[in-house]
Structures are given as structure tokens and as C-alpha cells.
């Protein structure tokens, strides 16, 4: 009876050790998987931030180009308006001279 009890205790302890080892191995694999997932997440987030930064930079360049074009158009319009005013003024002077 004593030998049977000792053998059962031994088997119980051995099964307990096996379960603890399996849990430790499962925990190690879980940590490895989580670390890999976190690395993938960080990489994807980094790419997203880089893409957003590029889009912002492109938007800023496009805005600057558009404002430069608008300024050039405004200058051209102002020059044309001055030319027209001076032409009209000159034409008015010619008319006065004729009269």
C-alpha cells in the first residue's frame, strides 16, 4: 500500500512538472508571437507615419506652387490693367488733342 501511494505521488509530481514545463513552453511561444506581432504593428505604423509625412510634404509643395501661380497671375493681371489704363489715358489724351 505504501509503495502504491509513493508511486502515485511520484506520478502526480511528474505530471505536475510536465504541466508546468508545457505551460512555460506555451508562455515562451506566446511571448515570441506577441513580440513578432508588436514588431509588425510598429513597422506598419512607421510606414503609415512616413506616408502621412510624404503626403503632407506633397500637399505643402502643391499649395506653394498654386500660390506662386496665383501670384504670377495676379502680377500679370495687374500689369495688364496698368497697360490698359495707360492706353486708355493715352487714347483720351489723343482724343482731347483732336478736339
C-alpha positions as CSV (number, residue, x, y, z in Angstrom):
1,X,0.0,0.0,0.0
2,X,2.8,2.4,0.9
3,X,4.6,1.6,-2.4
4,X,1.4,2.2,-4.3
5,X,1.0,5.6,-2.6
6,X,4.6,6.5,-3.3
7,X,4.2,5.6,-6.9
8,X,1.0,7.6,-7.2
9,X,2.7,10.6,-5.6
10,X,5.7,10.2,-7.9
11,X,3.4,10.1,-11.0
12,X,1.4,13.1,-9.7
13,X,4.5,15.1,-9.2
14,X,5.9,14.1,-12.6
15,X,2.6,15.0,-14.3
16,X,2.7,18.4,-12.4
17,X,6.2,19.0,-13.6
18,X,5.2,18.2,-17.1
19,X,2.3,20.6,-17.0
20,X,4.5,23.3,-15.6
21,X,7.0,22.7,-18.3
22,X,4.3,22.8,-21.0
23,X,2.9,26.0,-19.6
24,X,6.4,27.5,-19.6
25,X,6.9,26.5,-23.2
26,X,3.4,27.8,-24.2
27,X,4.2,31.1,-22.4
28,X,7.5,31.3,-24.3
29,X,5.8,30.8,-27.6
30,X,3.1,33.2,-26.7
31,X,5.7,35.9,-25.8
32,X,7.5,35.3,-29.1
33,X,4.3,35.5,-31.1
34,X,3.3,38.7,-29.3
35,X,6.8,40.2,-29.8
36,X,6.5,39.4,-33.5
37,X,3.0,40.9,-33.8
38,X,4.2,44.1,-32.0
39,X,7.2,44.4,-34.3
40,X,4.8,44.0,-37.3
41,X,2.5,46.6,-35.8
42,X,5.4,49.0,-35.2
43,X,6.7,48.5,-38.7
44,X,3.2,49.1,-40.2
45,X,2.7,52.2,-38.1
46,X,6.1,53.6,-39.0
47,X,5.2,53.1,-42.7
48,X,1.9,54.9,-42.2
49,X,3.6,57.8,-40.4
50,X,6.2,58.0,-43.3
51,X,3.4,58.0,-45.9
52,X,1.5,60.7,-44.0
53,X,4.6,62.8,-43.8
54,X,5.2,62.4,-47.6
55,X,1.5,63.3,-48.3
56,X,1.8,66.4,-46.1
57,X,5.1,67.4,-47.8
58,X,3.5,67.0,-51.3
59,X,0.4,69.0,-50.2
60,X,2.7,71.8,-49.0
61,X,4.6,71.8,-52.3
62,X,1.3,71.8,-54.3
63,X,0.0,74.6,-52.1
64,X,3.2,76.6,-52.6
65,X,3.1,76.1,-56.4
66,X,-0.5,77.1,-56.6
67,X,0.1,80.2,-54.6
68,X,3.1,81.0,-56.8
69,X,0.9,80.5,-59.9
70,X,-1.8,82.7,-58.4
71,X,0.8,85.4,-57.5
72,X,2.1,85.3,-61.1
73,X,-1.4,85.5,-62.4
74,X,-2.2,88.5,-60.1
75,X,1.0,90.3,-61.3
76,X,0.1,89.6,-64.9
77,X,-3.4,90.9,-64.3
78,X,-2.1,94.0,-62.6
79,X,0.3,94.7,-65.4
80,X,-2.4,94.2,-68.0
81,X,-4.7,96.5,-66.0
82,X,-1.9,99.2,-65.9
83,X,-1.3,98.8,-69.6
84,X,-5.0,99.2,-70.3
85,X,-5.2,102.2,-68.0
86,X,-2.2,103.9,-69.6
87,X,-3.6,103.0,-73.1
88,X,-7.0,104.5,-72.2
89,X,-5.3,107.5,-70.7
90,X,-3.2,107.9,-73.8
91,X,-6.2,107.4,-76.1
92,X,-8.1,110.0,-74.0
93,X,-5.2,112.5,-74.5
94,X,-5.2,111.8,-78.2
95,X,-8.9,112.4,-78.4
96,X,-8.5,115.7,-76.5
97,X,-5.8,116.8,-78.9
98,X,-8.0,116.0,-81.9
99,X,-10.9,118.0,-80.4
